[in-house]
């Protein structure tokens, strides 16, 4: 029987770079919140934005300037799925739901399972809007 490694948790630093008042260390994000932050950052990072990894990121920010309709929503979903599957091995995507309440807003709901931790599937929701 092969040995199966079960992970005990994940930890990342907070992007606010605030320090813990007791230990004076940087505030840490743990487990679900650390992974949610990483997934969101991957989707919002544009290709070429990371200096030593120019392929990391997605074209979602460029696609926001296209017409948001039923024809472009699968392109958004494919782009989001690709970047998460390529660069975030800690999650398995269950579903990506996109909604356009108006012509300039895209609501994104990503449901995923964290690999190695036996918890319920997590859901990450955020709004994308063209800003430039």
C-alpha positions in Angstrom: 0.0 0.0 0.0 1.6 3.3 -1.0 2.2 6.0 1.6 -0.3 8.9 1.2 0.8 12.2 2.6 -2.0 14.2 4.2 -1.3 17.9 4.5 -2.0 19.6 7.8 -2.5 23.2 6.7 -1.3 26.1 4.6 0.1 29.4 5.6 0.9 32.6 3.7 1.8 36.1 4.8 -0.9 38.9 4.6 -0.4 41.4 1.8 -1.2 44.2 4.2 2.3 43.6 5.8 0.8 44.4 9.2 2.7 43.1 12.2 1.3 41.1 15.1 1.4 43.4 18.2 2.5 40.5 20.5 5.1 38.7 18.4 6.0 41.6 16.0 6.0 39.0 13.2 4.0 39.6 10.0 0.3 38.6 10.2 -0.3 35.2 8.6 -3.2 33.9 6.6 -4.0 30.3 7.3 -5.6 27.5 5.4 -8.8 28.6 3.5 -8.1 32.3 3.6 -4.5 31.9 2.4 -5.7 29.8 -0.5 -8.5 32.1 -1.3 -6.1 35.1 -1.4 -3.7 33.1 -3.7 -6.6 32.1 -6.1 -7.9 35.7 -6.3 -4.3 37.1 -6.9 -3.8 34.6 -9.7 -7.0 35.7 -11.5 -6.2 39.4 -11.1 -2.5 39.2 -12.1 -2.0 40.0 -15.7 0.5 38.0 -17.8 3.9 39.7 -17.8 3.3 41.4 -14.5 5.6 39.1 -12.5 9.2 39.8 -13.5 10.8 36.3 -13.3 7.6 34.4 -14.3 6.1 36.3 -17.3 3.6 33.5 -18.1 2.0 33.6 -14.7 -1.4 35.3 -14.7 -4.4 35.6 -16.9 -5.9 37.8 -19.6 -9.0 38.6 -17.6 -8.2 42.3 -17.2 -7.8 42.7 -20.9 -11.0 40.7 -21.6 -13.0 43.1 -19.4 -12.9 45.7 -22.2 -14.7 43.3 -24.5 -18.5 43.3 -24.7 -19.8 41.3 -21.6 -22.3 39.0 -23.1 -23.1 35.2 -23.3 -20.5 34.8 -26.0 -17.6 36.1 -23.9 -18.5 34.5 -20.6 -17.0 31.0 -21.6 -13.8 32.8 -22.6 -13.6 34.3 -19.1 -14.3 31.0 -17.5 -11.7 29.2 -19.5 -9.1 31.8 -18.7 -9.8 31.6 -15.0 -9.8 27.8 -15.0 -6.5 27.7 -16.9 -4.6 30.0 -14.6 -5.8 28.3 -11.4 -5.2 24.8 -12.7 -1.7 25.7 -14.0 -0.5 27.7 -11.0 -2.4 26.6 -7.9 -2.0 22.9 -7.2 -3.6 23.2 -3.8 -7.1 23.4 -5.2 -9.4 21.4 -7.5 -12.0 23.6 -9.2 -15.6 22.4 -8.9 -17.3 25.2 -10.8 -16.9 28.7 -12.1 -20.1 30.8 -12.2 -20.1 34.2 -14.0 -22.9 36.7 -13.9 -23.2 40.1 -15.6 -25.6 42.4 -13.7 -24.8 45.3 -16.0 -22.6 46.0 -19.0 -19.5 46.9 -17.0 -19.5 44.4 -14.1 -18.6 40.7 -13.9 -19.5 38.8 -10.8 -17.2 35.7 -10.4 -18.0 32.8 -8.1 -15.4 30.1 -7.9 -16.2 26.9 -6.0 -13.2 24.7 -5.3 -12.0 21.8 -3.1 -8.7 22.2 -1.1 -6.4 19.3 -1.9 -5.0 17.5 1.2 -7.4 18.9 3.8 -10.7 17.2 4.5 -13.1 20.1 4.6 -16.1 21.2 2.7 -15.7 22.9 -0.7 -14.9 26.6 -0.5 -16.4 29.4 -2.4 -14.7 32.6 -3.5 -16.7 35.5 -4.8 -15.4 38.8 -6.2 -16.4 41.5 -8.8 -14.4 42.4 -11.8 -14.7 45.9 -13.4 -12.6 47.6 -16.1 -10.6 50.3 -14.4 -8.3 51.7 -17.1 
